[in-house]
Amino acid sequence: MATRGNPYRLNSLRTHAQRAGMQSPTGTNGAPLNDVAASEEYIDPRPPWMFSASALLRALLVPAGLIYGVFVHDFGEGEHVFTPPRRWWARQKSAFFTLSPEERTLVESSVERPGPDELSERGGTGEPSRV
Protein backbone atom coordinates (compact mmCIF):
# COMPACT_ATOMS: atom_id res chain seq x y z
CA MET A 1 0.00 0.00 0.00
CA ALA A 2 1.49 3.35 -1.02
CA THR A 3 1.62 6.03 1.63
CA ARG A 4 -0.08 9.29 0.77
CA GLY A 5 0.94 12.64 2.23
CA ASN A 6 3.38 12.92 5.10
CA PRO A 7 4.56 9.40 6.07
CA TYR A 8 5.45 10.61 9.59
CA ARG A 9 2.01 12.02 10.40
CA LEU A 10 0.18 10.18 13.14
CA ASN A 11 -2.71 8.39 11.50
CA SER A 12 -5.84 7.54 13.40
CA LEU A 13 -7.69 4.23 13.33
CA ARG A 14 -10.34 5.64 11.03
CA THR A 15 -7.76 6.93 8.53
CA HIS A 16 -6.00 3.56 8.50
CA ALA A 17 -9.29 1.73 8.03
CA GLN A 18 -10.33 3.99 5.15
CA ARG A 19 -7.01 3.49 3.35
CA ALA A 20 -7.19 -0.26 3.79
CA GLY A 21 -10.77 -0.36 2.48
CA MET A 22 -12.18 -1.52 5.79
CA GLN A 23 -15.07 -0.10 7.73
CA SER A 24 -13.97 2.27 10.49
CA PRO A 25 -14.18 0.82 14.01
CA THR A 26 -17.25 1.86 15.95
CA GLY A 27 -18.48 1.33 19.45
CA THR A 28 -21.77 -0.23 20.54
CA ASN A 29 -23.66 3.01 19.91
CA GLY A 30 -22.30 3.38 16.36
CA ALA A 31 -19.98 6.31 17.20
CA PRO A 32 -16.31 6.14 16.18
CA LEU A 33 -14.00 4.65 18.80
CA ASN A 34 -11.74 7.69 18.72
CA ASP A 35 -12.83 11.24 18.02
CA VAL A 36 -9.40 12.21 16.65
CA ALA A 37 -10.13 10.02 13.64
CA ALA A 38 -12.84 12.36 12.38
CA SER A 39 -10.44 15.24 11.77
CA GLU A 40 -7.65 13.21 10.06
CA GLU A 41 -5.24 15.93 11.21
CA TYR A 42 -3.31 15.44 14.42
CA ILE A 43 -2.63 18.71 16.24
CA ASP A 44 0.21 18.51 18.71
CA PRO A 45 -0.88 20.21 21.98
CA ARG A 46 2.72 20.94 23.07
CA PRO A 47 4.03 24.48 22.50
CA PRO A 48 6.88 24.80 19.97
CA TRP A 49 9.36 26.13 22.54
CA MET A 50 9.10 22.84 24.43
CA PHE A 51 11.06 21.01 21.72
CA SER A 52 14.00 23.41 21.81
CA ALA A 53 13.94 23.53 25.62
CA SER A 54 13.95 19.73 25.71
CA ALA A 55 16.92 19.56 23.34
CA LEU A 56 18.82 22.18 25.36
CA LEU A 57 18.15 20.41 28.65
CA ARG A 58 19.19 17.10 27.15
CA ALA A 59 22.42 18.64 25.83
CA LEU A 60 23.20 20.07 29.28
CA LEU A 61 21.96 17.44 31.72
CA VAL A 62 23.32 14.28 30.10
CA PRO A 63 26.97 15.45 30.07
CA ALA A 64 26.54 16.96 33.55
CA GLY A 65 25.25 13.63 34.85
CA LEU A 66 28.14 11.76 33.26
CA ILE A 67 30.72 14.17 34.67
CA TYR A 68 29.14 13.90 38.11
CA GLY A 69 29.09 10.11 37.94
CA VAL A 70 32.73 9.87 36.87
CA PHE A 71 34.35 12.54 39.05
CA VAL A 72 32.11 13.18 42.08
CA HIS A 73 29.82 10.28 43.03
CA ASP A 74 31.04 8.17 45.96
CA PHE A 75 31.43 4.52 44.94
CA GLY A 76 33.05 3.46 48.20
CA GLU A 77 36.62 3.06 49.32
CA GLY A 78 37.81 0.33 46.96
CA GLU A 79 39.06 0.54 43.40
CA HIS A 80 36.39 1.04 40.78
CA VAL A 81 36.21 1.76 37.09
CA PHE A 82 36.38 5.54 37.57
CA THR A 83 39.49 5.56 39.77
CA PRO A 84 41.96 6.21 36.87
CA PRO A 85 40.03 9.26 35.56
CA ARG A 86 39.80 10.60 39.12
CA ARG A 87 43.56 10.22 39.59
CA TRP A 88 44.15 12.03 36.30
CA TRP A 89 41.82 14.84 37.41
CA ALA A 90 43.65 15.12 40.75
CA ARG A 91 46.98 15.46 38.90
CA GLN A 92 45.52 18.15 36.64
CA LYS A 93 44.16 20.10 39.62
CA SER A 94 47.43 19.91 41.53
CA ALA A 95 49.39 21.00 38.44
CA PHE A 96 47.09 23.96 37.95
CA PHE A 97 46.99 25.17 41.56
CA THR A 98 50.69 24.75 42.46
CA LEU A 99 53.56 26.97 41.42
CA SER A 100 56.53 25.70 39.49
CA PRO A 101 59.95 26.15 41.18
CA GLU A 102 60.73 29.10 38.90
CA GLU A 103 57.42 30.79 39.72
CA ARG A 104 57.94 30.14 43.42
CA THR A 105 61.39 31.82 43.43
CA LEU A 106 59.99 34.74 41.44
CA VAL A 107 57.19 35.27 43.95
CA GLU A 108 59.50 34.92 46.97
CA SER A 109 62.02 37.39 45.56
CA SER A 110 59.40 40.01 44.71
CA VAL A 111 57.61 39.89 48.09
CA GLU A 112 59.44 41.48 50.99
CA ARG A 113 58.40 39.98 54.26
CA PRO A 114 58.21 42.35 57.20
CA GLY A 115 60.67 41.75 60.00
CA PRO A 116 59.75 41.60 63.72
CA ASP A 117 60.58 45.29 64.23
CA GLU A 118 58.25 46.34 61.42
CA LEU A 119 55.45 44.17 62.80
CA SER A 120 55.64 45.86 66.22
CA GLU A 121 55.46 49.29 64.58
CA ARG A 122 52.31 48.28 62.65
CA GLY A 123 50.53 46.99 65.67
CA GLY A 124 51.57 43.34 65.30
CA THR A 125 49.82 42.59 62.03
CA GLY A 126 51.29 41.92 58.65
CA GLU A 127 49.03 44.52 57.07
CA PRO A 128 50.55 47.88 56.08
CA SER A 129 49.54 50.74 58.30
CA ARG A 130 47.23 53.35 56.85
CA VAL A 131 47.91 56.82 58.16
C-alpha positions, 0 to 999 in steps of 0.5 A, spaced: 500 500 500 502 506 497 503 512 503 499 518 501 501 525 504 506 525 510 509 518 512 510 521 519 504 524 520 500 520 526 494 516 523 488 515 526 484 508 526 479 511 522 484 513 517 487 507 517 481 503 516 479 507 510 485 506 506 485 499 507 478 499 504 475 496 511 469 499 515 472 504 520 471 501 528 465 503 531 463 502 538 456 499 541 452 506 539 455 506 532 460 512 534 467 512 532 472 509 537 476 515 537 474 522 536 481 524 533 479 520 527 474 524 524 479 530 523 484 526 520 489 531 522 493 530 528 494 537 532 500 537 537 498 540 543 505 541 546 508 548 545 513 549 539 518 552 545 518 545 548 522 542 543 528 546 543 527 547 551 527 539 551 533 539 546 537 544 550 536 540 557 538 534 554 544 537 551 546 540 558 543 534 563 546 528 560 553 530 560 553 533 567 550 527 569 556 523 566 561 528 569 558 527 576 558 520 575 565 519 573 568 525 578 564 526 584 559 520 586 562 516 591 562 509 589 566 506 596 573 506 598 575 500 593 578 501 586 572 502 581 572 503 574 572 511 575 578 511 579 583 512 573 580 518 571 579 521 578 587 520 579 588 524 572 583 529 574 587 530 581 593 530 577 591 536 573 588 540 579 594 539 583 598 541 576 594 547 575 593 550 583 601 549 584 607 553 582 613 551 578 619 552 582 621 558 577 614 561 579 615 560 586 622 563 586 619 569 582 614 570 587 618 569 593 624 574 591 618 580 589 615 579 596 618 582 601 616 579 608 616 584 614 621 583 620 619 583 627 621 590 628 616 592 622 610 588 625 611 591 632 610 598 629 604 596 625 601 593 631 603 586 630 599 585 624 602 583 617 598 589 614 601 595 612 599 601 616 594 606 613 595 613 616 
